[in-house]
Amino acid sequence: MLVLPAELTQRQANACLAMLLQGLRAKTQGEVVADASALAHFDSSALAVLLACRRESLAAGKTFAVKGLPSKLRQLAGLYGVDSLIAEAA
């Protein structure tokens, strides 16, 4: 499972994405789950990071889902029209 930090803004986005992609590439399973439950302070960069992880997962033939997506981030995804791209993990 990929774990997002408590804070994910433009300032942390590149480093966070690099860390998550490294973890994603190390996974051999067909399903990648990102745990966003720790996210407390974020901006639209958090969506960009999640979408980049999704894109990398799909390119590797894996599925991608998010666990514990904060409701405000879900609303932001809806505002940008990408909420259908971020599936909730079961």
Secondary structure, DSSP 4 states (H G I P E B T S, - for coil): -EE--SEESHHHHHHHHHHHHHHHHH--SSEEEEE-TT--EE-HHHHHHHHHHHHHHHHTT-EEEEES--HHHHHHHHHHT-GGGSPBP-
